[in-house]
């Protein structure tokens, strides 16, 4: 299984926070974020490098990043 992470404006886009799964289909990360709207993307390690993606089931900010309201 390739590594999966989340990153965003809450960490300056320069830290990858690992995603964990107990069943292989639902992934999560536990982060302490201040209240507000946070932009984020999911990062997947692939044989060709890192693949930055959004989740189509989440809100988007400007069409490029997901939005998370805390």
N, CA, C and O atoms as a GROMACS GRO file, in nm:
protein
  280
    1UNK      N    1   0.084  -0.119   0.000
    1UNK     CA    2   0.000   0.000   0.000
    1UNK      C    3   0.088   0.124   0.000
    1UNK      O    4   0.184   0.134   0.077
    2UNK      N    5   0.055   0.217  -0.086
    2UNK     CA    6   0.130   0.341  -0.094
    2UNK      C    7   0.088   0.435   0.019
    2UNK      O    8  -0.028   0.435   0.061
    3UNK      N    9   0.182   0.516   0.066
    3UNK     CA   10   0.154   0.608   0.177
    3UNK      C   11   0.055   0.716   0.133
    3UNK      O   12   0.056   0.760   0.018
    4UNK      N   13  -0.030   0.757   0.226
    4UNK     CA   14  -0.130   0.860   0.201
    4UNK      C   15  -0.123   0.962   0.313
    4UNK      O   16  -0.107   0.928   0.430
    5UNK      N   17  -0.136   1.090   0.275
    5UNK     CA   18  -0.121   1.200   0.370
    5UNK      C   19  -0.227   1.307   0.345
    5UNK      O   20  -0.297   1.305   0.244
    6UNK      N   21  -0.236   1.401   0.439
    6UNK     CA   22  -0.313   1.523   0.421
    6UNK      C   23  -0.221   1.639   0.456
    6UNK      O   24  -0.138   1.629   0.546
    7UNK      N   25  -0.237   1.749   0.384
    7UNK     CA   26  -0.163   1.872   0.412
    7UNK      C   27  -0.253   1.990   0.379
    7UNK      O   28  -0.358   1.972   0.316
    8UNK      N   29  -0.214   2.109   0.421
    8UNK     CA   30  -0.299   2.224   0.393
    8UNK      C   31  -0.241   2.354   0.444
    8UNK      O   32  -0.126   2.360   0.489
    9UNK      N   33  -0.324   2.458   0.435
    9UNK     CA   34  -0.278   2.590   0.480
    9UNK      C   35  -0.258   2.595   0.631
    9UNK      O   36  -0.193   2.686   0.682
   10UNK      N   37  -0.313   2.499   0.704
   10UNK     CA   38  -0.298   2.492   0.850
   10UNK      C   39  -0.155   2.460   0.891
   10UNK      O   40  -0.119   2.478   1.008
   11UNK      N   41  -0.072   2.410   0.798
   11UNK     CA   42   0.068   2.380   0.828
   11UNK      C   43   0.162   2.443   0.724
   11UNK      O   44   0.277   2.402   0.710
   12UNK      N   45   0.110   2.543   0.652
   12UNK     CA   46   0.191   2.609   0.552
   12UNK      C   47   0.217   2.524   0.429
   12UNK      O   48   0.308   2.555   0.351
   13UNK      N   49   0.141   2.419   0.410
   13UNK     CA   50   0.154   2.326   0.298
   13UNK      C   51   0.290   2.255   0.297
   13UNK      O   52   0.326   2.196   0.195
   14UNK      N   53   0.363   2.258   0.407
   14UNK     CA   54   0.497   2.199   0.406
   14UNK      C   55   0.513   2.080   0.500
   14UNK      O   56   0.625   2.034   0.524
   15UNK      N   57   0.403   2.028   0.554
   15UNK     CA   58   0.409   1.907   0.637
   15UNK      C   59   0.307   1.807   0.583
   15UNK      O   60   0.196   1.845   0.546
   16UNK      N   61   0.346   1.682   0.580
   16UNK     CA   62   0.255   1.575   0.539
   16UNK      C   63   0.212   1.498   0.664
   16UNK      O   64   0.296   1.440   0.733
   17UNK      N   65   0.083   1.498   0.691
   17UNK     CA   66   0.028   1.429   0.808
   17UNK      C   67  -0.027   1.294   0.760
   17UNK      O   68  -0.115   1.290   0.675
   18UNK      N   69   0.025   1.184   0.814
   18UNK     CA   70  -0.017   1.051   0.767
   18UNK      C   71  -0.165   1.025   0.789
   18UNK      O   72  -0.223   1.066   0.890
   19UNK      N   73  -0.225   0.956   0.693
   19UNK     CA   74  -0.361   0.907   0.705
   19UNK      C   75  -0.354   0.761   0.747
   19UNK      O   76  -0.270   0.686   0.697
   20UNK      N   77  -0.441   0.721   0.837
   20UNK     CA   78  -0.444   0.585   0.889
   20UNK      C   79  -0.576   0.519   0.856
   20UNK      O   80  -0.679   0.586   0.847
   21UNK      N   81  -0.573   0.389   0.837
   21UNK     CA   82  -0.694   0.314   0.808
   21UNK      C   83  -0.696   0.186   0.889
   21UNK      O   84  -0.594   0.116   0.901
   22UNK      N   85  -0.812   0.154   0.944
   22UNK     CA   86  -0.826   0.028   1.015
   22UNK      C   87  -0.887  -0.080   0.926
   22UNK      O   88  -0.878  -0.199   0.955
   23UNK      N   89  -0.951  -0.036   0.815
   23UNK     CA   90  -1.018  -0.134   0.729
   23UNK      C   91  -0.974  -0.125   0.583
   23UNK      O   92  -1.021  -0.203   0.501
   24UNK      N   93  -0.885  -0.032   0.548
   24UNK     CA   94  -0.835  -0.021   0.412
   24UNK      C   95  -0.918   0.063   0.319
   24UNK      O   96  -0.878   0.086   0.205
   25UNK      N   97  -1.035   0.112   0.365
   25UNK     CA   98  -1.118   0.193   0.276
   25UNK      C   99  -1.152   0.330   0.335
   25UNK      O  100  -1.179   0.424   0.260
   26UNK      N  101  -1.152   0.344   0.466
   26UNK     CA  102  -1.180   0.471   0.531
   26UNK      C  103  -1.053   0.517   0.601
   26UNK      O  104  -1.001   0.448   0.688
   27UNK      N  105  -1.005   0.636   0.562
   27UNK     CA  106  -0.880   0.688   0.616
   27UNK      C  107  -0.907   0.810   0.702
   27UNK      O  108  -1.002   0.884   0.677
   28UNK      N  109  -0.824   0.830   0.804
   28UNK     CA  110  -0.841   0.945   0.893
   28UNK      C  111  -0.707   0.993   0.945
   28UNK      O  112  -0.606   0.922   0.942
   29UNK      N  113  -0.708   1.115   0.994
   29UNK     CA  114  -0.593   1.175   1.061
   29UNK      C  115  -0.648   1.258   1.176
   29UNK      O  116  -0.756   1.316   1.165
   30UNK      N  117  -0.575   1.263   1.283
   30UNK     CA  118  -0.616   1.344   1.397
   30UNK      C  119  -0.526   1.465   1.406
   30UNK      O  120  -0.406   1.453   1.432
   31UNK      N  121  -0.585   1.583   1.383
   31UNK     CA  122  -0.511   1.709   1.385
   31UNK      C  123  -0.582   1.807   1.477
   31UNK      O  124  -0.705   1.809   1.482
   32UNK      N  125  -0.507   1.886   1.548
   32UNK     CA  126  -0.564   1.993   1.630
   32UNK      C  127  -0.560   2.122   1.549
   32UNK      O  128  -0.453   2.180   1.529
   33UNK      N  129  -0.677   2.165   1.502
   33UNK     CA  130  -0.686   2.283   1.416
   33UNK      C  131  -0.767   2.391   1.486
   33UNK      O  132  -0.864   2.360   1.555
   34UNK      N  133  -0.729   2.517   1.469
   34UNK     CA  134  -0.809   2.625   1.526
   34UNK      C  135  -0.940   2.640   1.449
   34UNK      O  136  -0.949   2.595   1.334
   35UNK      N  137  -1.040   2.702   1.510
   35UNK     CA  138  -1.167   2.723   1.439
   35UNK      C  139  -1.146   2.805   1.312
   35UNK      O  140  -1.060   2.893   1.306
   36UNK      N  141  -1.227   2.774   1.212
   36UNK     CA  142  -1.222   2.848   1.086
   36UNK      C  143  -1.226   2.754   0.967
   36UNK      O  144  -1.247   2.634   0.981
   37UNK      N  145  -1.207   2.812   0.849
   37UNK     CA  146  -1.204   2.735   0.725
   37UNK      C  147  -1.060   2.706   0.690
   37UNK      O  148  -0.977   2.796   0.687
   38UNK      N  149  -1.030   2.580   0.664
   38UNK     CA  150  -0.895   2.538   0.629
   38UNK      C  151  -0.896   2.476   0.490
   38UNK      O  152  -0.987   2.401   0.455
   39UNK      N  153  -0.793   2.508   0.411
   39UNK     CA  154  -0.777   2.448   0.279
   39UNK      C  155  -0.686   2.326   0.294
   39UNK      O  156  -0.590   2.328   0.371
   40UNK      N  157  -0.717   2.220   0.218
   40UNK     CA  158  -0.635   2.100   0.229
   40UNK      C  159  -0.635   2.022   0.098
   40UNK      O  160  -0.720   2.041   0.011
   41UNK      N  161  -0.537   1.933   0.088
   41UNK     CA  162  -0.529   1.837  -0.021
   41UNK      C  163  -0.478   1.706   0.036
   41UNK      O  164  -0.416   1.701   0.142
   42UNK      N  165  -0.506   1.599  -0.038
   42UNK     CA  166  -0.458   1.467  -0.003
   42UNK      C  167  -0.339   1.435  -0.092
   42UNK      O  168  -0.340   1.464  -0.212
   43UNK      N  169  -0.237   1.375  -0.033
   43UNK     CA  170  -0.113   1.346  -0.105
   43UNK      C  171  -0.090   1.195  -0.102
   43UNK      O  172  -0.093   1.132   0.004
   44UNK      N  173  -0.066   1.139  -0.219
   44UNK     CA  174  -0.043   0.995  -0.234
   44UNK      C  175   0.097   0.974  -0.289
   44UNK      O  176   0.136   1.034  -0.389
   45UNK      N  177   0.172   0.889  -0.222
   45UNK     CA  178   0.304   0.850  -0.273
   45UNK      C  179   0.283   0.747  -0.384
   45UNK      O  180   0.216   0.646  -0.362
   46UNK      N  181   0.338   0.772  -0.499
   46UNK     CA  182   0.327   0.678  -0.611
   46UNK      C  183   0.468   0.643  -0.657
   46UNK      O  184   0.564   0.708  -0.617
   47UNK      N  185   0.483   0.542  -0.739
   47UNK     CA  186   0.616   0.509  -0.791
   47UNK      C  187   0.679   0.625  -0.869
   47UNK      O  188   0.801   0.631  -0.883
   48UNK      N  189   0.596   0.715  -0.920
   48UNK     CA  190   0.646   0.829  -0.999
   48UNK      C  191   0.657   0.958  -0.919
   48UNK      O  192   0.684   1.063  -0.978
   49UNK      N  193   0.637   0.954  -0.789
   49UNK     CA  194   0.644   1.074  -0.706
   49UNK      C  195   0.514   1.097  -0.631
   49UNK      O  196   0.436   1.004  -0.612
   50UNK      N  197   0.493   1.219  -0.590
   50UNK     CA  198   0.373   1.254  -0.512
   50UNK      C  199   0.260   1.301  -0.603
   50UNK      O  200   0.281   1.378  -0.696
   51UNK      N  201   0.141   1.252  -0.573
   51UNK     CA  202   0.020   1.289  -0.646
   51UNK      C  203  -0.072   1.364  -0.550
   51UNK      O  204  -0.123   1.305  -0.454
   52UNK      N  205  -0.092   1.493  -0.574
   52UNK     CA  206  -0.175   1.578  -0.488
   52UNK      C  207  -0.318   1.577  -0.545
   52UNK      O  208  -0.339   1.605  -0.663
   53UNK      N  209  -0.414   1.544  -0.458
   53UNK     CA  210  -0.553   1.531  -0.504
   53UNK      C  211  -0.650   1.600  -0.409
   53UNK      O  212  -0.620   1.626  -0.292
   54UNK      N  213  -0.768   1.630  -0.463
   54UNK     CA  214  -0.880   1.675  -0.381
   54UNK      C  215  -0.978   1.560  -0.370
   54UNK      O  216  -0.971   1.462  -0.445
   55UNK      N  217  -1.071   1.572  -0.277
   55UNK     CA  218  -1.177   1.473  -0.259
   55UNK      C  219  -1.305   1.534  -0.316
   55UNK      O  220  -1.350   1.638  -0.268
   56UNK      N  221  -1.362   1.471  -0.416
   56UNK     CA  222  -1.480   1.526  -0.484
   56UNK      C  223  -1.604   1.531  -0.395
   56UNK      O  224  -1.701   1.598  -0.429
   57UNK      N  225  -1.604   1.461  -0.282
   57UNK     CA  226  -1.719   1.464  -0.193
   57UNK      C  227  -1.709   1.575  -0.088
   57UNK      O  228  -1.800   1.592  -0.006
   58UNK      N  229  -1.598   1.651  -0.090
   58UNK     CA  230  -1.580   1.762   0.004
   58UNK      C  231  -1.597   1.895  -0.067
   58UNK      O  232  -1.583   1.904  -0.189
   59UNK      N  233  -1.628   1.999   0.009
   59UNK     CA  234  -1.638   2.134  -0.046
   59UNK      C  235  -1.501   2.177  -0.100
   59UNK      O  236  -1.397   2.133  -0.052
   60UNK      N  237  -1.505   2.265  -0.200
   60UNK     CA  238  -1.381   2.319  -0.257
   60UNK      C  239  -1.377   2.469  -0.234
   60UNK      O  240  -1.480   2.535  -0.223
   61UNK      N  241  -1.254   2.523  -0.228
   61UNK     CA  242  -1.237   2.666  -0.206
   61UNK      C  243  -1.240   2.742  -0.338
   61UNK      O  244  -1.332   2.819  -0.364
   62UNK      N  245  -1.141   2.720  -0.419
   62UNK     CA  246  -1.127   2.793  -0.545
   62UNK      C  247  -1.119   2.698  -0.663
   62UNK      O  248  -1.070   2.735  -0.770
   63UNK      N  249  -1.166   2.577  -0.644
   63UNK     CA  250  -1.157   2.477  -0.747
   63UNK      C  251  -1.028   2.398  -0.744
   63UNK      O  252  -1.011   2.304  -0.821
   64UNK      N  253  -0.937   2.436  -0.656
   64UNK     CA  254  -0.808   2.368  -0.649
   64UNK      C  255  -0.786   2.295  -0.517
   64UNK      O  256  -0.708   2.200  -0.513
   65UNK      N  257  -0.853   2.336  -0.409
   65UNK     CA  258  -0.831   2.277  -0.277
   65UNK      C  259  -0.964   2.244  -0.212
   65UNK      O  260  -1.066   2.307  -0.241
   66UNK      N  261  -0.963   2.143  -0.125
   66UNK     CA  262  -1.080   2.114  -0.045
   66UNK      C  263  -1.088   2.214   0.071
   66UNK      O  264  -0.987   2.269   0.114
   67UNK      N  265  -1.209   2.234   0.119
   67UNK     CA  266  -1.233   2.324   0.231
   67UNK      C  267  -1.288   2.243   0.348
   67UNK      O  268  -1.376   2.159   0.331
   68UNK      N  269  -1.236   2.271   0.467
   68UNK     CA  270  -1.281   2.205   0.589
   68UNK      C  271  -1.315   2.311   0.691
   68UNK      O  272  -1.230   2.394   0.725
   69UNK      N  273  -1.438   2.312   0.740
   69UNK     CA  274  -1.481   2.407   0.842
   69UNK      C  275  -1.468   2.340   0.978
   69UNK      O  276  -1.526   2.235   1.003
   70UNK      N  277  -1.390   2.403   1.066
   70UNK     CA  278  -1.368   2.352   1.202
   70UNK      C  279  -1.443   2.441   1.298
   70UNK      O  280  -1.440   2.418   1.419
   0.00000   0.00000   0.00000
